[in-house]
């Protein structure tokens, strides 16, 4: 899988507080759902371990509700520059709790931060763009949506950053190749040099 080759990815599957196990999916993943944590990005509790504690101890879930958590406060130096750490916390084939009735066919990705107030930094934008590109390349999901764009969640102010703009961080998407020039061109009325 391409996403496992990201330099900023840290595998914490089975290493965070559990209360049980999530069941396997019975449907293919069609959606990548983007969340933010509503916790200031630099606070001690803005990380996967703290989110797992909240999901298990307060909400009573089997484990953390996301598959990936991007942690802006934990920057990693990579060959491509500084990147926010991406924590891989649940197997892709697990139906985690993150968006109600859509859990069966959606993958939850949380970017730690309170983006009504926090500013998205370049290391975080790069990690979002690179994780997204790898998941697309791996064929994991077809559509991207924010939490509040999922059926029944329009009331939820999540996510408060423009995830679509983040996918193209500093031109990280491969630009489309221009059409090749024709070998022969017929002059048209109105053409000028």
BANU-371599 format. One record per residue (C-alpha): y, x negated, z negated; residue number from 1; chain. Coordinates in pm, 1 decimal. Layout:
N
{site {Y; X; Z}; NUM; A}
...
//
This chain:
193
{site {0.0; 0.0; 0.0}; 1; A}
{site {344.5; -129.8; 92.5}; 2; A}
{site {510.0; -9.2; -227.9}; 3; A}
{site {279.9; -232.1; -438.0}; 4; A}
{site {421.7; -537.2; -257.4}; 5; A}
{site {779.2; -477.7; -377.5}; 6; A}
{site {887.7; -776.9; -589.2}; 7; A}
{site {1067.1; -554.4; -840.9}; 8; A}
{site {763.4; -329.3; -902.1}; 9; A}
{site {599.2; -352.4; -1245.5}; 10; A}
{site {268.0; -173.2; -1297.3}; 11; A}
{site {263.6; 7.8; -1633.2}; 12; A}
{site {-7.8; 260.9; -1552.2}; 13; A}
{site {-211.5; 324.1; -1865.4}; 14; A}
{site {27.7; 116.9; -2077.7}; 15; A}
{site {271.0; 386.9; -2190.1}; 16; A}
{site {215.4; 639.7; -2467.7}; 17; A}
{site {-37.4; 908.0; -2357.7}; 18; A}
{site {-153.1; 1234.9; -2507.0}; 19; A}
{site {-419.5; 1303.5; -2248.2}; 20; A}
{site {-459.8; 1263.4; -1874.2}; 21; A}
{site {-306.6; 1437.7; -1577.2}; 22; A}
{site {-547.0; 1612.4; -1339.8}; 23; A}
{site {-596.9; 1497.8; -981.4}; 24; A}
{site {-394.3; 1664.2; -710.3}; 25; A}
{site {-563.7; 1932.3; -505.3}; 26; A}
{site {-298.8; 1920.1; -230.3}; 27; A}
{site {-150.0; 1638.6; -25.4}; 28; A}
{site {191.2; 1503.2; -127.4}; 29; A}
{site {454.1; 1653.5; 99.9}; 30; A}
{site {768.2; 1590.3; -108.7}; 31; A}
{site {927.9; 1293.5; -280.5}; 32; A}
{site {1145.0; 1447.1; -553.6}; 33; A}
{site {1440.3; 1246.1; -686.6}; 34; A}
{site {1555.2; 1279.1; -1047.8}; 35; A}
{site {1795.2; 1108.4; -1286.6}; 36; A}
{site {1738.9; 1077.1; -1659.4}; 37; A}
{site {2070.1; 1211.1; -1797.1}; 38; A}
{site {2077.1; 904.8; -2026.9}; 39; A}
{site {2345.3; 639.0; -1981.1}; 40; A}
{site {2182.9; 368.3; -1769.2}; 41; A}
{site {2257.6; 78.1; -2007.9}; 42; A}
{site {2133.2; 243.4; -2328.7}; 43; A}
{site {1818.5; 122.2; -2502.6}; 44; A}
{site {1637.6; 450.1; -2431.4}; 45; A}
{site {1699.4; 446.5; -2056.0}; 46; A}
{site {1358.2; 320.5; -1953.7}; 47; A}
{site {1010.2; 440.1; -1866.6}; 48; A}
{site {868.1; 375.0; -2215.4}; 49; A}
{site {1134.5; 593.0; -2380.7}; 50; A}
{site {1092.0; 870.8; -2123.7}; 51; A}
{site {716.3; 863.1; -2185.2}; 52; A}
{site {776.2; 898.4; -2560.1}; 53; A}
{site {1000.6; 1200.1; -2502.5}; 54; A}
{site {763.7; 1367.7; -2255.8}; 55; A}
{site {461.1; 1318.6; -2483.4}; 56; A}
{site {604.8; 1356.9; -2835.2}; 57; A}
{site {872.9; 1620.2; -2771.0}; 58; A}
{site {745.9; 1814.8; -2469.5}; 59; A}
{site {373.0; 1774.9; -2541.2}; 60; A}
{site {288.0; 1655.9; -2189.7}; 61; A}
{site {-18.3; 1435.6; -2121.1}; 62; A}
{site {210.7; 1142.9; -2029.4}; 63; A}
{site {535.1; 1053.7; -1859.1}; 64; A}
{site {615.8; 1308.7; -1591.1}; 65; A}
{site {713.0; 1074.1; -1307.2}; 66; A}
{site {516.7; 840.6; -1083.6}; 67; A}
{site {800.0; 587.0; -1058.3}; 68; A}
{site {1097.9; 508.4; -1281.9}; 69; A}
{site {1380.3; 288.2; -1154.9}; 70; A}
{site {1549.8; 107.1; -1445.1}; 71; A}
{site {1903.3; -19.3; -1363.2}; 72; A}
{site {1937.2; -202.0; -1696.4}; 73; A}
{site {1635.4; -419.9; -1613.1}; 74; A}
{site {1744.9; -624.2; -1313.3}; 75; A}
{site {1495.8; -860.2; -1151.9}; 76; A}
{site {1579.9; -1154.7; -927.6}; 77; A}
{site {1376.4; -1123.0; -607.8}; 78; A}
{site {1373.4; -1324.1; -283.3}; 79; A}
{site {1599.0; -1048.5; -143.0}; 80; A}
{site {1847.9; -1062.9; -431.4}; 81; A}
{site {1888.0; -875.1; -757.9}; 82; A}
{site {1695.1; -548.2; -781.8}; 83; A}
{site {1654.6; -279.0; -1047.7}; 84; A}
{site {1303.8; -280.6; -1188.6}; 85; A}
{site {1071.3; -12.4; -1051.2}; 86; A}
{site {806.6; 91.5; -1302.8}; 87; A}
{site {486.4; 236.9; -1156.5}; 88; A}
{site {365.2; 468.2; -1433.7}; 89; A}
{site {114.5; 715.8; -1286.8}; 90; A}
{site {-139.1; 696.6; -1007.7}; 91; A}
{site {-19.4; 855.5; -683.8}; 92; A}
{site {-311.9; 1101.0; -690.5}; 93; A}
{site {-210.9; 1251.7; -1029.9}; 94; A}
{site {-34.6; 1587.9; -1061.0}; 95; A}
{site {234.1; 1490.4; -1310.4}; 96; A}
{site {481.6; 1731.3; -1468.7}; 97; A}
{site {827.9; 1688.5; -1321.6}; 98; A}
{site {915.7; 1995.0; -1113.8}; 99; A}
{site {725.9; 2303.1; -1230.0}; 100; A}
{site {528.6; 2491.7; -966.8}; 101; A}
{site {582.0; 2211.8; -712.7}; 102; A}
{site {399.2; 1939.6; -910.0}; 103; A}
{site {80.7; 1976.5; -704.8}; 104; A}
{site {242.3; 1855.6; -380.2}; 105; A}
{site {536.3; 1646.0; -502.3}; 106; A}
{site {585.6; 1293.7; -629.9}; 107; A}
{site {844.3; 1241.7; -905.3}; 108; A}
{site {1082.1; 945.0; -891.0}; 109; A}
{site {1337.1; 905.7; -1171.5}; 110; A}
{site {1639.6; 678.3; -1156.3}; 111; A}
{site {1750.2; 607.3; -1513.1}; 112; A}
{site {2115.7; 691.0; -1562.1}; 113; A}
{site {2369.5; 965.1; -1620.4}; 114; A}
{site {2530.1; 976.9; -1277.0}; 115; A}
{site {2798.6; 1226.6; -1367.3}; 116; A}
{site {2952.7; 922.9; -1543.7}; 117; A}
{site {2753.9; 609.2; -1454.7}; 118; A}
{site {2815.6; 423.6; -1131.2}; 119; A}
{site {2524.0; 334.6; -908.4}; 120; A}
{site {2507.3; -44.8; -871.7}; 121; A}
{site {2382.0; -241.9; -571.7}; 122; A}
{site {2059.9; -354.7; -745.3}; 123; A}
{site {1967.1; 9.6; -809.4}; 124; A}
{site {2066.0; 126.6; -461.6}; 125; A}
{site {1852.7; -152.7; -311.6}; 126; A}
{site {1551.0; -51.5; -520.6}; 127; A}
{site {1588.6; 313.9; -419.0}; 128; A}
{site {1614.2; 216.8; -50.4}; 129; A}
{site {1320.6; -24.2; -63.4}; 130; A}
{site {1091.8; 210.1; -257.5}; 131; A}
{site {1176.2; 495.5; -21.6}; 132; A}
{site {1109.6; 282.2; 287.5}; 133; A}
{site {774.5; 164.7; 145.7}; 134; A}
{site {662.9; 519.2; 57.8}; 135; A}
{site {755.7; 639.4; 407.0}; 136; A}
{site {563.3; 349.1; 560.0}; 137; A}
{site {265.1; 431.6; 336.7}; 138; A}
{site {275.0; 796.3; 448.8}; 139; A}
{site {332.9; 921.7; 92.8}; 140; A}
{site {530.7; 1242.7; 136.8}; 141; A}
{site {717.8; 1377.5; 433.3}; 142; A}
{site {1033.0; 1528.1; 280.3}; 143; A}
{site {1286.8; 1407.0; 24.7}; 144; A}
{site {1458.3; 1646.9; -211.5}; 145; A}
{site {1654.0; 1633.2; -534.0}; 146; A}
{site {1511.2; 1814.0; -836.0}; 147; A}
{site {1771.9; 2089.8; -792.8}; 148; A}
{site {1671.6; 2141.4; -429.1}; 149; A}
{site {1318.4; 2245.7; -527.4}; 150; A}
{site {1228.9; 2614.1; -550.4}; 151; A}
{site {1344.7; 2759.2; -882.7}; 152; A}
{site {1557.4; 2460.5; -988.3}; 153; A}
{site {1894.2; 2522.1; -820.7}; 154; A}
{site {2045.0; 2565.0; -1171.5}; 155; A}
{site {1949.9; 2208.0; -1274.7}; 156; A}
{site {2215.6; 1935.6; -1233.5}; 157; A}
{site {1960.1; 1679.7; -1118.4}; 158; A}
{site {2001.3; 1451.3; -941.8}; 159; A}
{site {2368.9; 1362.3; -967.9}; 160; A}
{site {2366.8; 1081.1; -711.8}; 161; A}
{site {2337.7; 1099.7; -334.2}; 162; A}
{site {1978.2; 992.6; -283.4}; 163; A}
{site {2006.1; 1025.0; 95.4}; 164; A}
{site {2295.0; 777.4; 112.3}; 165; A}
{site {2096.5; 542.0; -110.7}; 166; A}
{site {1813.3; 528.7; 145.3}; 167; A}
{site {2049.4; 352.4; 384.8}; 168; A}
{site {2191.1; 105.2; 131.9}; 169; A}
{site {2383.6; -163.3; 322.6}; 170; A}
{site {2206.1; -72.0; 643.2}; 171; A}
{site {1857.1; -115.7; 498.8}; 172; A}
{site {1720.8; 127.5; 756.3}; 173; A}
{site {1629.5; -39.0; 1082.4}; 174; A}
{site {1897.1; 51.4; 1334.1}; 175; A}
{site {1779.7; 236.8; 1642.5}; 176; A}
{site {1743.6; 10.9; 1944.5}; 177; A}
{site {1991.3; 90.9; 2220.8}; 178; A}
{site {1843.0; 221.0; 2544.9}; 179; A}
{site {1786.0; -61.5; 2792.5}; 180; A}
{site {2039.9; -91.8; 3070.6}; 181; A}
{site {1906.8; 23.5; 3407.0}; 182; A}
{site {1829.4; -251.2; 3658.6}; 183; A}
{site {2015.8; -63.9; 3931.8}; 184; A}
{site {2329.8; 141.6; 3875.2}; 185; A}
{site {2472.5; 381.4; 4129.8}; 186; A}
{site {2850.5; 395.9; 4121.4}; 187; A}
{site {2980.3; 740.5; 4032.0}; 188; A}
{site {3314.6; 894.0; 4121.9}; 189; A}
{site {3563.4; 804.8; 3847.0}; 190; A}
{site {3390.0; 479.4; 3741.2}; 191; A}
{site {3623.4; 188.2; 3663.8}; 192; A}
{site {3573.5; -174.7; 3568.5}; 193; A}
//
